[in-house]
Amino acid sequence: MLNSRGIITIMGSGELTATMVEVHKCLLRKYGDSARAVFIDTPAGFQLNADQISRKAVEFFKLRVQQSLAIASFKSAGLNPVSAEQGFDRMRCADYLLVGPGSPTYALKQWQQSPVPDILVQRIAAGGCLVAASAAALTIGRLTLPVYEIYKVGDHVHWVNGLNLLGRAGMDLAVIPHWNNAEGGNHDTRYCFMGAERLQRLIDQLPQATQILGLDEHTALIIDLAKPHATVQGQGTVTLKNRSQELSFFGGDRIPLALLRGEDSPAGLLPANHREQKKPPKDHCRDRVDDLWTAIHALAKQACQAVDDGHDEAIARNLLELERLIWRSREQLEEQNAMGAAREVLRNVLAVLTAGLAARPKNRRSCLEPVVSAVLRLRDQFRSQKKWEEADAVRSCLEKAGIRVTDSEAGVRWALDE
């Protein structure tokens, strides 16, 4: 069992946003001014923007956390051996290891063929701190949720084996970040995009002793292995769930490590006031997010209505205001992992506008064609009935409107005056 002075911190999301700045600072304080912090880039190693994510992490730590951050790069098991060893060496010397976004199954595939799992265990045992966030959080339990494969590709609901770093500390857990995710809008994306129905199927597949540890976005669970309790920090809740019960812990709450280890029933481990129906404090941040989404959807609706009504000025006004609102609120949206959803709203409005423009006549002649053709058919009827005066009146009306009519052996032609 992993008994040490080390720390395992799990974040539901937001590891590179303002909500987790104080958590990073607090954890780093233990290692003093000479703390050696590294960012492991493996989970996003397959992405074209992997280096950009790493640079963002370095910049964030420099500006917001006031801490230098080195990159321990190990993007894939096929990396050049020399480059891979350089990454491993940085990990072995680190006091603080941060791992974050990407694909949990991709990360597992690379790490399981490398020294990384053993390095992480050694650093924790030596008193270091591992911060596993978002995709990386999924990897450290006994089982890992293959999010991309299920949610994006459509694979059947299943688990894969995780690194089980928590198991080394006696905790038989499967970690699920993004527990309260709401990006789906009109469909359930809670529980790391699984939704309630798929979550239940996942629970049914768990080994009898394994519990689920769910972390809301922008929420951290700090497991200091030298202490009897883990601590919840951040905006949301931490949930401990098994087949028979579910417990929620809020910011500032302490969770007995014995409870995470399944050593006893909650009744014997939790303070009496926790067994009451405890509710979180009013979430003013969530209220601001709700107001923001109300404004975004209102502008989108107004823009789409303007397209239907053909009011070009209103279309432009609402589109510009929608874009300004998203840009002005970008930090808030990024902290809620909702920038993609906001941009999707904007893209939907642009799609409606494109369809509306495609349905409009391409030019003035196309616009007039149905009316002029009908009027000329009426003129032909007058001429066939030898009602010359009426036929001439129709032609005169068209000419006053800038439409010249020419009779020829090939038929009637019309053109617009320049």
N, C-alpha and C positions, 0 to 999 in steps of 0.2 A: 504494500500500500504506500502511496505517496504521502509521507508525513514530512512537512517542511515548513519553512518560514515564507514560502512563496505565495503568490497570489494568482488566481485565475479570475479574470473579469470578463463577463459576457455582456455584449451590447445588442439590443434588438435592432438598432440602426442608429444613424446619426453620428458615427464615430468621427466624421470630419465636418461637423456642424457646431454651431455655438452651444447647443444643448449639452454637449459632452465635454466642453472645454474644462470646466471645473473638475470633472471626474478625472480627466487626464492629469491635470495639475496636482490633484490630491494624491493620486497613485504615484506620480513621479517624485513627490516630495520625499518619499522614503529613501531615495537613492542619492539625494543631495545634488549639488551643482554639477557634479561630474557624471551624472546619469548617462548611460549609453542606451539610446533608444533606436530601434530599427523597425522598418516597415517591410513585411514579407509580401511580395507581389504575386505569389503563385495563383491564388484563386482567379485573378483576372488575366493570367498569363496568355490565354488564348485570344484575348480581345485586342483589336487593333489600337485601342486607346490605353493599353496597359501602362505604358510609360507616362502618359498624361495623368493617370490616376495616381501614380507614384509621385509625380511632381506636385500634384495638388496636396498630397499628404505632407510632403516636406514643407511646402509653403504654408499650409495650415498650422503645422506645429511651430514654425518659425514666428508667424505673425500672431497667432491666437494663444498658443500654449507657452510661447517663449522657451522653446526647447528644440535643440538641433535633432534632426531625424535622418538617419542613414537608410539607404535602400539595401536590403538583403535580397538580391534578385535571384530567384530560382523559378523562372517562368515555366519550365518543362523538364521532364526527366531526360529529354534528348539534348539538353543544353551542353555546350562545350564544357568538358570536365574541369578545366582550369577556372572558368567563370563560375561554375557550380560551387567549387570549393571556396571561392572568394565569398559567395553568398553564405555558405555554411559557417565559415569562420566568423562572419559578422554576427550571425545568430548565436554562436557559441560564446561570444564576448558580450552579448547584450544583457542589460538589466531589464529592459522594457521591450517587449515584442508585440507589435501591432499587426494584426491580420484582418483584412476586411472584405470588400465586395468582390463579386465574381460568381463562379459556379462551384458549389461545394463538391460535386462529384468529380469535376476536373481537378480540383485541388487534391482530393483524396488519391486520385489515380497517379498524380505526380509524386506526392509525398510518400505513398506506400512503397515506392521503389527507391527511396532515398533515406538519408540519416535524419531527416527533419523531425519525425515523431520523437525519436530518442533525444534529439537536441532540445526539443521543447520540454520534455520531461526533466532532463538534466538541469535546464535553466530554472524551472519552477522549484525543483528540489534544492537548488543552490540559493533560493531566496528571490529569484527574479519574478517578473510580472508578465503574464501572457494576457493580452487583450484580444479576444476573438469576437468580431462583430459581423453582423449580417450573414453573408455566405459562410464565413469562417466559423461563426457560432454554430452552424449546423454540423460541422465536422467533428466537434470535440466530444460528443457523447458516444454512447454505445452504438446507436443507430443514427443514420443520416438520412434526411429527407431529400430525394432527388428532385428538386423543385422544377428545374428546367424541363426535365424529361416528362414529368407529369403535367405541369401547367402549360408548357409551350408545345411539346411534341405529342402529348396525348398518350403517353405510356400508362399502363395500369397502375393503380395506387399501390406503392410498395416502399419498403425501406431498403437501404444498403448499409453495410457495416461501416461504422465511423472509426475515428482514431481512438476513441474511448479514453481520452486523457482524463476525463472526470472519473472514469472507472478506476484509474490509478489512485484516486483519492477516496475510493469507496462509494462513489455516487453512480448508481445505475440509472442513467438519465438519457433521454433523447431531447435535444435542444431544438426549439422552434422559435426563431426570431420573427419580427414583423407580425406578432400575434394579433394586433389590432388593425392590420392594414385595411385601408378603405379605398385604394386606388381603383377598384373595379367599378365604382359608381353604382351601376344597376345590377351588378352581380357580386356575390360574396367572395371577397379576397382576404378575409381574415385567415389567421393561422398560416402565414407565409404563403398566401395565394391558394390555399387548399379549399377553403370554405368549410362549413360545418359538416356537410355530408361526407366529404372525403376525409376530414379529420377523424370522424367516428370510425371509418374503415381502417385508418391507420392505427387507432387505439386498439381495435380488435386484433390487429396483427402483432401487437407488442408482446414480448415475453412477460410472464406473469409479474416479475419483480420490477420491471422497467417502468419508470414514471416519465411523463412529459414535463419539461421545463419550458414554459412559454414566456417570451419577453416582448412587451409592447415596444413600438418604435420610440426612439429617443429615451430609452430606459436601460439601466445597467444593473447587473447583479455582481457585487464585488465579493468574491469568495477568498478570504484571507485564511489560509490553511492553518495558521497559528492561533486562530480564534475559534470560539465555539459557534459563532453565528456568521452568516453572510449578510450583507447590507444592500438594500435596494436604493438606487439613486436615479433621478431623472423625472420625466414627465408622466410616465404611465405606470403600469402594474407588471408584476412578475407573477405568473400562474404556475402552480404545481398541480398536475392533473394525472389521475390514473382512471381505471375503469369504474371506480365507485364514488370518487369525490374530486372536488376541485377547490383549491385554496388560492386566494388572491392576496398579494402583498403590495403595499404602496410605498411611495418615496419615503425614505427614513425608516421603514420597517426592517426588522432583523429576522432572518430565517435561520432556525437552528440547523447546523450542519447535520445533526442526527436525523432531522426530518428529510433533508436532501439525500441522506444515505439510506432512508427507509428503515431506520433502526427501531422506531417506535411509532405509535399512533399519534396523530396530531394533538389529540386531547391531552396527552401527557407532556407535550413539548411546547405548545403555544401558550402565551399569556391568556388569561380568561377573557380580557376585553377583545382579543382577536377573534374569539369564537362567536362573538356577536356579529350581527349583520353590518360589518364595517363598510363604510362607503368612502370613496376618495373625496378630497376637497374639490370644490368647484374649479373646473379647468378653464381659466380665462383664456389661455392660449387656444384651446379648442374652440371657444366661442369666436375668437378672432378668425380662426381658420374657416369656421362655418360661414361667417359674414363675408369672407373673401370669396368662397365658392358661390354664395348667393349672388354676389356682384358679377362674377365671371359668367355664370349661367344666364343671368339677366341680360347682359350685353350680347351674349351669343344669340339668345332668343330674339332680341331686337334686331340684330344684324340679319338673321334669317328671314324675319318678317319683312324687313326692308327689301330683301331680294325678291320675295313674293310680290310685294307691292310695286316693284320697279322704281323705288326711290333711291337713286344713285348717291345722292348726297348723304342720306341717312345710312346707307351701306358703308360708305367710307368713314363716316363719323364714328359709328359703332365699332368697326374693325380696328380703327386707330386707337380708340379708347380701350378696347379689349387687349390689344398688344401692349399699350402703356401700363395697364393694370398688372398684367403678367410680369412685365419687366420690373415694375416698381416693387412687386411682391416676391421677387425671385428668391431672396434669402429665406423668407417664410415658407415658400413652396418647397425649396430644396430641403429645409429642415423637416418638412412633413413627408418627404419622398413623393411629392405630388407635382413636381415640375412637368414630368412626362404626361400626367393626366391633364394639366392645364394646357399644354401645347396641343394635346389631342383635341380639346375643345376648339381651339383656334383653327386647327386643321380641318375639323368638321365644318366649321363656318366657311372656310375657303372652298371646301368641296361643294357646299350648297351654292356658293357664289359662282363657281365654275360651271355647275350644271345650269344655273339660271342664265348665265351669259351664253352658253351653248344653245339654249333654246330661243334666244333672241334672234331676230333677222340679222343677217350678216352686213347688210347695207341698206340704203334708202330705197333702192329699187325692189329688193326682196320684201321690204316692209310694205310697199305700195302694191305689189303684184296682185294679191288677192282682190283688193278693192278695184283696181284699174281693170282687171280682167272681167269682173262682174259688170262694171259700167259699160265696157265695150260690148259685152254680150247683149246688154239692153239696147245699145245703139244699133247693133246688127238686127235686132228684132224690129226696131222702128224702120230701118231701111228695107227689110223684107216686106214690111206692111206698107211701104211707100209713104211713110210718115217722115218726109224729108226735113220738115221744120223741126220736129222733135229730135231727129238724129243730129241735125246741125247744132241744136241747143246743148246736147250732151257733149259734143265735140268742143263747143265753145267753153263749157264749164271746165273740161279737162285742161284746155289751153290756159285758162285763167289761173289754174292751179300749177302751171309750169310743166304740163304734160303735153308734148306734141304728138299728134296722131297722124300717121301717114297711111293712106290707102294705096295698095299696089296689087299687081296680079298675083303675087305670092300671099296676099292677105293683109290684114291690118297690123301695123307695127306702131309701137309707141316708145318714146324716149323722154328723158327728163331734160329740161332746159339747163344749161350750164350755169 
